[in-house]
Amino acid sequence: MFVIFGFQRKPHRLATIRSICAGCRDKGAQELFSVRTRFRLFFVPAVPLPTTYRTTCAACGTSSTVSAERADLLLASAPSVDEPEVIAA
């Protein structure tokens, strides 16, 4: 008898924020993602596992894990879609 199992990870982009990159130390655009992982048994999602949060630098591509609390703070500080970002000259 064969048992087919595996893990599925789905990233969801939450926001684009301005933050300092841990890799290149550039203050620029960072993508904030939530990554949901599920255990699959016979191609059916059986058990949802904890969600992790990651930021990815747009300049160098460095990706780092952030805590759920830090992700909430970053998401709260992100500009809303309705409100354009004002850039000082």
C-alpha positions as CSV (number, residue, x, y, z in Angstrom):
1,M,0.0,0.0,0.0
2,F,1.3,3.4,-0.9
3,V,0.7,6.6,1.0
4,I,1.0,9.8,-1.0
5,F,1.7,12.9,1.1
6,G,3.4,16.3,0.8
7,F,3.3,19.9,1.8
8,Q,1.9,22.9,-0.2
9,R,3.1,26.4,0.4
10,K,1.0,29.3,-1.0
11,P,2.5,32.9,-0.7
12,H,0.0,35.8,-0.7
13,R,1.3,39.3,-1.2
14,L,-0.1,41.6,1.5
15,A,1.6,44.9,0.8
16,T,4.5,46.8,-0.6
17,I,6.4,48.8,2.1
18,R,9.4,51.0,2.4
19,S,11.9,49.5,4.8
20,I,15.7,48.9,5.2
21,C,16.8,45.6,3.7
22,A,18.8,43.2,5.9
23,G,20.9,42.1,3.0
24,C,21.9,45.3,1.0
25,R,21.0,47.9,3.6
26,D,19.0,49.9,1.0
27,K,15.9,51.7,2.2
28,G,13.5,50.8,-0.6
29,A,10.6,48.7,-1.6
30,Q,10.0,45.5,0.2
31,E,7.2,43.0,-0.5
32,L,5.4,41.6,2.5
33,F,4.0,38.0,2.0
34,S,2.1,35.6,4.2
35,V,3.0,32.0,3.4
36,R,0.4,29.4,4.3
37,T,1.6,25.8,4.5
38,R,-0.7,22.8,4.4
39,F,0.0,19.1,4.9
40,R,-1.6,17.1,2.0
41,L,-2.6,13.5,2.1
42,F,-3.6,11.9,-1.2
43,F,-3.7,15.4,-2.9
44,V,-6.3,16.6,-0.3
45,P,-5.4,19.4,2.0
46,A,-5.6,17.7,5.4
47,V,-4.0,19.8,8.1
48,P,-3.3,23.6,7.9
49,L,0.1,24.4,9.5
50,P,1.0,27.8,11.0
51,T,1.3,30.8,8.7
52,T,4.7,32.5,8.3
53,Y,5.5,36.0,7.1
54,R,8.3,37.0,4.8
55,T,9.7,40.2,3.4
56,T,11.5,40.3,0.0
57,C,13.7,43.2,-1.1
58,A,12.9,44.5,-4.6
59,A,16.6,45.7,-5.1
60,C,18.6,42.6,-4.2
61,G,16.0,39.8,-3.7
62,T,16.9,39.0,-0.2
63,S,14.1,37.3,1.7
64,S,13.8,37.2,5.5
65,T,11.2,35.9,7.9
66,V,9.4,38.3,10.2
67,S,7.2,37.6,13.2
68,A,3.4,37.9,13.0
69,E,3.5,41.0,15.3
70,R,6.1,42.7,13.1
71,A,4.1,41.8,10.0
72,D,1.0,43.5,11.6
73,L,3.1,46.6,12.3
74,L,4.5,46.7,8.8
75,L,1.0,46.2,7.3
76,A,-0.4,49.0,9.5
77,S,2.4,51.4,8.3
78,A,1.9,50.5,4.6
79,P,0.1,53.3,2.5
80,S,-3.4,52.4,1.6
81,V,-4.4,51.8,-2.0
82,D,-6.8,54.8,-2.0
83,E,-4.2,57.2,-0.5
84,P,-1.3,58.1,-2.9
85,E,2.2,58.3,-1.5
86,V,3.5,61.9,-1.4
87,I,7.2,62.2,-2.3
88,A,9.0,65.4,-1.1
89,A,11.2,67.1,-3.6
